[in-house]
Amino acid sequence: MTDIARQPTGQVEPFPKTPGPKVVSDQLGQIRDILSSEFPQASAVTLDYDGALHAHIDVRDGQEIPIVEARLAGMCGGIFSKVRHGASPNHPFQHRISMVVER
């Protein structure tokens, strides 16, 4: 037999670590944190998903609505679209500004 089988030396090099993809919850948390810091007067900032990602900003003062809507247009490279407003569910004295998050 002229072929000599090589025996492993017992040392295995580990695969190089690659940065993993961002976890969805991290990305959602970033969006919520951005909105919370940009609109500190908001009583609540929430996200929900029903086939599209929606963000909701609840404010107490109705005069804040046009201010929030105007600032959303240029935020985060324009990822907020279909901005609308109405009453906040189960909170009769609050107003909700809702939008679709395009990301």
matplotlib code that plots the C-alpha trace (Angstrom):
import matplotlib.pyplot as plt

x = [0.0, 1.5, -1.3, -0.9, -4.0, -3.5, -4.5, -6.1, -3.9, -6.7, -6.7, -9.7, -9.7, -13.0, -15.1, -14.5, -17.3, -19.4, -21.7, -25.2, -28.2, -30.0, -32.7, -36.1, -36.9, -33.7, -34.8, -38.3, -36.9, -34.7, -37.8, -39.7, -36.8, -36.3, -40.0, -40.0, -36.9, -38.2, -41.6, -41.1, -44.5, -46.2, -48.1, -47.4, -45.5, -46.5, -45.9, -48.2, -48.1, -51.0, -49.3, -47.6, -45.7, -47.6, -46.4, -48.7, -48.0, -50.6, -50.7, -52.9, -53.0, -54.8, -52.5, -49.6, -51.1, -49.9, -46.5, -46.0, -47.3, -45.0, -41.9, -42.6, -42.4, -38.6, -37.6, -35.4, -35.1, -38.9, -39.7, -43.0, -45.9, -49.7, -49.8, -53.3, -54.8, -57.9, -59.0, -56.8, -58.7, -59.9, -58.5, -61.2, -59.0, -56.0, -55.3, -53.5, -51.2, -50.7, -48.4, -47.0, -43.3, -41.7, -38.5]
y = [0.0, 3.2, 5.4, 6.6, 7.8, 11.0, 10.8, 13.9, 15.7, 16.4, 20.1, 21.6, 25.3, 26.9, 28.6, 32.4, 34.2, 36.3, 39.0, 37.5, 39.2, 41.7, 40.2, 41.5, 42.6, 44.7, 46.5, 47.0, 48.3, 50.8, 52.1, 52.5, 54.2, 56.7, 57.6, 57.8, 60.1, 62.3, 62.7, 62.9, 64.5, 61.2, 59.3, 56.0, 54.7, 51.3, 49.0, 46.3, 44.0, 42.8, 42.0, 45.4, 47.1, 50.0, 52.5, 54.5, 57.6, 58.7, 62.3, 64.1, 67.5, 67.7, 70.6, 68.2, 66.2, 68.4, 68.9, 65.1, 64.5, 67.1, 65.7, 62.1, 63.0, 63.5, 61.1, 58.0, 58.5, 58.5, 55.1, 56.3, 56.4, 56.5, 58.8, 59.2, 60.3, 59.6, 58.7, 56.5, 53.3, 53.1, 56.6, 59.2, 62.2, 61.1, 61.2, 58.6, 59.2, 56.0, 55.2, 52.3, 51.6, 50.8, 48.9]
z = [0.0, -1.1, -0.1, 3.5, 5.2, 7.2, 10.8, 12.3, 14.8, 17.3, 16.6, 14.8, 13.9, 14.8, 12.1, 12.1, 13.9, 11.6, 12.9, 13.1, 11.5, 13.8, 15.7, 14.7, 18.3, 18.3, 15.1, 16.5, 19.7, 17.8, 16.0, 19.2, 20.9, 18.1, 18.2, 22.0, 22.1, 19.2, 20.8, 24.6, 25.0, 23.8, 26.5, 24.6, 21.6, 20.4, 17.5, 16.0, 13.0, 10.9, 7.6, 7.8, 10.6, 12.2, 14.8, 17.0, 19.0, 21.6, 22.7, 25.1, 23.4, 20.0, 19.0, 18.9, 16.0, 13.1, 14.8, 15.1, 11.6, 10.1, 11.9, 10.9, 7.2, 7.3, 10.0, 9.4, 5.7, 5.1, 6.5, 7.9, 5.4, 5.4, 8.5, 9.9, 13.2, 15.3, 18.8, 21.0, 21.8, 25.4, 26.1, 25.3, 26.1, 24.0, 20.3, 18.2, 15.3, 13.3, 10.5, 8.4, 8.9, 5.5, 6.3]

ax = plt.figure().add_subplot(projection="3d")
ax.plot(x, y, z, "-o")
ax.set_aspect("equal")
plt.show()
